[in-house]
Every structure is written in C-alpha cells, then in structure tokens.
C-alpha cells in the first residue's frame, strides 16, 4: 500500500532495577542525574548514575581508592534523616554496566540558582534569601551534630522543594566529600 506511513518507533521506557527512568536532570563530574519513578510505589525519585570505570581512574596518591570513598560517603549519607537534607533512599550496582545508582529524594523545585534566575532581576528577595540561609544553617548544624562535616560546603548544590508556604524549603545535596568526626 503506497499510502502507508512508516514511523520510526521511539524507544520505550528504560527500566533500571525497579525504576522507570525519565528525563536527564543534570550532569556533573561523577555522572548524571535522571528523574525516575519506582514501579510499585510510583514514588518520584532522582537517580544519580556513577560510572565506576571512570571513578576508578580518579585515584589520587595517598587517598583511599575512589570506590571505598564513595561507599563511605553513601553510608554516611544514608544515616542523615532531616527535612533539609536530600534523603538517600537506596543504592545499587549493576556490575555488567559498571555503574552505581544512588536513588535520592526528588526535589521538584530545581536548584537555588534556578530559583534566583527566575526572579526578574536575577536575585532573591532578602526575606527569601534569609529564610533559605537559616534553613541551610539548620541542615549544616544537623550534619555536624551527627559527626558529618563538609569541608567544601561551597560546592553544595542546593535544591529547592515546593512548600505549602510561599517560601521554598532548601535541601542540601551532593556536597562533595563527606567525612565523619573521629
């Protein structure tokens, strides 16, 4: 039949473990972050995908192997349960792909930078900025009380979660290397 129209079939949803992968949310030096949905609970999450082959290439003299550092950071992050800290729900490795998947709480408001960029003059109103800073200090205090320090806190990615209030609730996420006080 000459009138038939052939369309290239789009690939279906990709399943990784129990998660249906969605759009790319961001990329960083350690990997990328994608939106996903848990197949049973339908919980919306963010999944950080870390390429273990690339991670292994980042060995520094005098430091523990990168995989050991990552495992320690995941263990530390899993212990943190606070309103203003992005929750690590679970993590798993798929050996065939040489990838680690860290399943994180989804913060639908985007980043703090996105919020600032959405303002007419590119800056946050003073009342909003002071509210956010107070919330970040509360989360830092919580982490320090748990014996967790963030030596490079300036690298924190601050995510914003929509709140019932008119002000956003910030979440600290992916702050570089974590360590516990000994």
Secondary structure, DSSP 4 states (H G I P E B T S, - for coil): -TT----PPPP-PPEETTEEEEEEEEE-SSEEEEEEEETTT--EEEEEEEEHHHHHT---TTS--HHHHHHHHHHHHHH---TTB--EEEEEEEGGGTEEEEEEE--TT-BHHHHHHTSTTSS--HHHHHHHHHHHHHHHHHHHHTTEEETTGGGPEEEEE--SSSSPEEEEE--S-EEE--
